[in-house]
Amino acid sequence: MSKPVVLVAEELSPAGIAVLEADFDVRSVDGTDRPALLAAVAEADALIVRSATKADAEVFRHAHRLRVVARAGVGLDNVDVEAATKSGVMVVNAPTSNIVTAAEHAIALLLATARNVPQGHGALKQGEWKRSKYTGVELQGKTVGVLGLGRIGVLVAQRLAAFDMDVVAFDPYVQAARAAQLGVKLVTLDELLAESDFITVHLPKTPETLGLIGDRELHRVKPSVRIVNAARGGIVDEAALDLALKEGRVAGAGIDVFSTEPCTDSPLFHHDNVVVTPHLGASTHEAQEKAGTQVARSVKLALSGEFVPDA
Ligand code: MLT
C-alpha cells in the first residue's frame, strides 16, 4: 500500500523532515509557485506551510485527499481556516515554537533603531567613521508601549523591563490584574501612543488589527518615538509610516514584516532611520527545529486519526 503523501511547501527543519520520512512519502514544492502548488496538492494527504504559501479556498478545491494543513509557525493568517473546515481539512500550527525567537528579534530591531547599529555598520564598511551622525538613545527610563500582550508581547515586556524601561500595554483581552502581575500598566491605545518612546507590535493580523497604526495614530505619537513591527505586515500602515517619517513625526522604525511579501522594494527602505529585515522574526535554528518537529508530530497524529493536542 502506498504511503500517505506529505507535501512540504516551504523550508522545514531536517528534524521535522526526519519525523515525517519515517512514515510518509514526503514531497516538496515551492508554495509560492501557484500552478506547481495546485498540481502537487491534488495528491497530498497533508500540506505543510510557513508564511509565504497561501493555503486558501482555491488550494482546498484542488486538494481532493487533503486531511490536514499544518503551519510551521505561530499565526494562521495565510491559511483560510473556514475554507479548510468546509473542506473537512484539519488545521494545526506550532503556537509556541518561535515565541522566544520572535520576542528576541523585536528587541534586536528595537535596539538597532535606538543605536543605529545597521547604519553605523553600513557606513563603516564603506570606510566612513561616523560617530556623531549615529548618536542614539538609551532604553533606560524610557516608556515602551507593547501592542498586544499575548505570548510574544509578554516575553518582550519581561525582557524590556530588565532594561529598566517602563512598560505600558494595550490589549483589550488582558485583565489589569494579569498585567500588574507582569509589572505592566494597561492603557488605552491613545494613551500608549501619547506616552511611548518606543512602540512594539505583537498582534495577530485580523480585520481589527489591520492598519491599527495608521495616519490618525501616527499623528498622536511623540516625534521621538521608534516603532517596531515584527508581528505582521499591514498592522502598521506602511504609507502612513512613510509619511510620518518624512514629516519628522516618527524618529525611526524597525520593520520585519510587510503587507506584501516577499517585499524587495518599499518607500520605507529609503529612510536612513528605518531598519528592515526580511521577515526573520521566526528564523532561528532553535525555533525552526521546534516548529518543524511540532508540526511533523501533529501531522503524524492527524493522519493516523488521533487527537492532536495544542503544541
Ligand atoms: C510565524 O507566524 O510563526 C512566522 O511568521 C513563521 C515564519 O517565519 O514563516
Boltz pocket constraint, residues with backbone or C-beta under 6 A from the ligand:
constraints:
  - pocket:
      binder: B
      contacts: [[A, 50], [A, 51], [A, 52], [A, 72], [A, 73], [A, 74], [A, 75], [A, 76], [A, 94], [A, 98], [A, 231], [A, 279], [A, 281], [A, 282], [A, 283]]
      max_distance: 6.0
